[in-house]
Amino acid sequence: MAVKNFEQTREKVAFPLLRELLVGLIRKFHTLGYCGGVPLEELTNLILSQTEYLKISIFNYKEGGIDEVIKESKCDLSSSIDSLQAIIQRSKESWQSPNEFFLLFDIAKGKEAYIDEKINEVLGISPDEFKVASLDLHNPSSSIYYEEDVYHVLRFAMISYFILALPCFKWSSQSDHTLVRFRLKTNKSRIEAVQKLPYITVEKRCYLVYDNVNHRIGMPQYHFDIFSVYPHLPINYVTTTFVTKDNQGEYINSLAYVLNMVLIGIPPKYVLLLDERQRHDRNKMVAKSLCNAILHRTGKQIELDEHQVADCFAKTIRQRVEDAFNTWDFRSLRNRVIINSDTESVLYAKKLGLLPIPALVKDMLYEMVISV
């Protein structure tokens, strides 16, 4: 494991590499039967071979790019136009909250197939205006997404599609879904009260559409999205999660987190220090808490002092988070983010989706610490 060790320790240790963490997680949920009968080696090779392609797909995203990820995952799309028309009609006839509208998204084409007319009342824009503005991700002047959220929404969406296309997890139609919170710009709205806001917060629930409600493995061609709009709910970054009926949700969300971690490329040791920093202001308490966590899970007693923590943040962690955020937020040299404090490094780690760490992943990170 080519990871630097903390100096002056009673016991020198090494933290897991990102690839080792991903393989360990795959092995764990395969052992528990959450892989649909796919052999462990086959599933591991599939996921590992596609992570770099996933990264390239995000950086080179264009309309229809979602389908390329699905093809690489060897997943066949399934759909039924009768099911879609029934869902649209049922949705129009059913009760809706005054702050909600819905749409149908065509995964194969990477764009909306139908948008509820109620969007005029909720956002103050027409379906056609929304369709154009939601597709133009790389043009800040015309995109409807809030500038600080747009590329992180894209990354999390591509990770979600990648997981949905895997030939292992089971999905329940119109029940299991992904939930994502992000911000939209207000300048295109014809509603005066909305125009005056810096942004509006949206919670989107994406339901897979199969021909029946039975559990299915694989990707449907469409998903049904309900948008709940909260004009006065402040948020600072994008959050996303999978919601499922059974316990597989914990492993799916853990896999999504680790895939994002692999894409970002910040080593687990630094992420654990960032996790401790968000709870402790003093370097001494960060060091103590990390040492206690390792001792509790592995029985290894190490010495890490406040000076080592301070040096690690000042010389390494701040710069790693800064570089990662500017890369994944597609920043140019003219508008780069500069991180000047540990507090800011924690904030931008949250914007990147590195914090908070899912409990399952955190336990694995500590349990995989080894003596060297």
Secondary structure, DSSP 8 states (H G I E B T S, - for coil): ------SS-SS-EE---HHHHHHHHHHHHHHTT-STT--HHHHHHHHHHHHHHHHHHHHT--TTHHHHHHHHTT---B--HHHHHHHHHHHHHS---TTEEEEEEETTTTEEEEE-TTHHHHTSS-HHHHHHHHH-TT-TTT--B-TTTHHHHHHHHHHHHHHHTSSS--EETTTSEEEEEEEE--TT-S-HHHHTSS-EEEEEEEEE--SSSSEE-S-BSEEEEEEEEETT---SS-EEEEE-SSTHHHHHHHHHHHHHHHHHT--HHHHHHHHHHTT-SSHHHHHHHHHHHHHHHH-------HHHHHHHIIIIIHHHHHHHHHHHTT--GGG-----SHHHHHHHHHHTT-SS--HHHHHHHHHT-EE-
